[in-house]
C-alpha cells in the first residue's frame, strides 16, 4: 500500500503540472465498473481491484484533490491523496460532486465532442449532463491523456529501435522465404507465410497482439484481411503480395510497438501497374513525413488531421481519392493502436496535437477492389526538434521477390 500511495502522489503531482500548462482548472475522473481504463492507468490504480460502484476523483490544478466513493467501497481510492467524501444515496453522490466543483468554471473529463476521438470518449453522456447541470463547462481531456498515454520514455524509445531493427530484417527474410519456396516448387499460402513470420517473432523475442497480414492480389485490396488455417490463398508466380506486420519486445513489459507494411511481386520484373500505384502511395507517405518534419523544424504546432490531409491530397490529386479508404495513420504505444493523436481527417477529425516524444504510423494506401491494394507503412517518432523515421531503409519500390 505504501508503494501504491507513493505512485498516487506522483501521478497527482504530474497531473497538476499538466493542468497548469494547459490552463485548465481541474481534471475530473469518473469510473463505473472499470468503464474508463485510462483513469486507472493515469492514476496508477490497480486495474484488478474489485469495484462495482461509481467513483469520482477530482484533481484541481492547485490544491487538494477530492475522492468520492460509495459507502461499501470507501477504500476504493485510498492509494490516492486527497479528501475523502463517502456517499450512499444517489442524492448524496450528486451533492458531493456539486460541492466539489462549486468553484470551477471549466474542467476536463474523458469526453470527446461529437465523439470525434472514440479512444478518449469514456464518460457516458448522462454523467456529462450531470456535471454540466452544475454549471460547469466540460472540455475534452484528449491532449492531457496524450501526455500520460502516448509520450514515450527514453527507455521505451530504445525498445522501439531494438524491435525495429529486428523487424527490418524479418521483412527481408519473409520475401526471401517466398522466393525459396517458389523456386523449389514448394506450394505455399498466405497463412503459411504468416506463420513463418510469427516464428521469426518467436526467434527474435518479439510479441504481437495478432498475427501479421499476408495478402495476395485481391485480398490485398481489403485493408484488414487476415489469412486463417481455414481460408488462405496460395502464393504463386506473378502474384502481388502485401505484408503488414507489427510487434514489440516480448521480455520488456514497458516496450512499445513497431508497425510496418511492405509490398512485393512474385517475379523478376514488377509490372508497371503495380509500380505506378506504389509510387503514388510512396509520394503520399513522404509528403506527410515532410510536412511533419517541416513543422517540427519551424516550431509550428500541428494536429493529426492536418497530416492526414497532406497525404490524402496526393492520392486524391492522382485520381485515387475514393480508393484511399482509411486514415493515414495511428498513434503507437504499448498498444499498437495507441491513445495519442491519430493521423486522421477521414474516419474522425483528430484535432489532437502532434506532441514531442510521441510516435505514429504513416500508412497511406490505394485499394482497387477485386484486383490488388498497395499500402506503405512507416513509423515516425517526433522529438522537440526532429523527426525520426524508424526501420530504415524504407520501401521506395515494389520488391521484385524473384530478382
Buried (B, 14 or more C-beta within 10 A) or exposed (E): EEEBEEBBBEBBEBBBEBBEEBEBBBBBBBBBEBBBEBBBBBBBBEEEEEBEBBBBBBBBBEEEBBBBBBEEBBEBBBBBBBEBBBBEEEEBBBEBBBEBBEEBEEBBBBBBEEEBBEBBBBBBEEBBEBBEEBEBEBBBBBBBBBBBBBBBEEEBBBBBBBBBBBBBEBBEEBBEBBBEBBEEEEEBBBBBBBBBBBEBBEEBBBBBEEBBBBBBBBBBBBBEBBBEEEEBBEBEEEBBBBBBBBBBBBEBEEBBBBBBBBBBBBBEEBEEEBBEBBBBBBBBBBBBBEBBBEBBEEEEEBBBBBBBBBBBBBBBEBEBBEBBBBBBBBBBBBBBBBBBBBBBBBEBBBBBBBBBBBBBBBBBBBBBEEEBBBBBBBBBBBEEEEBBBBBEEBBEBBBBBBE
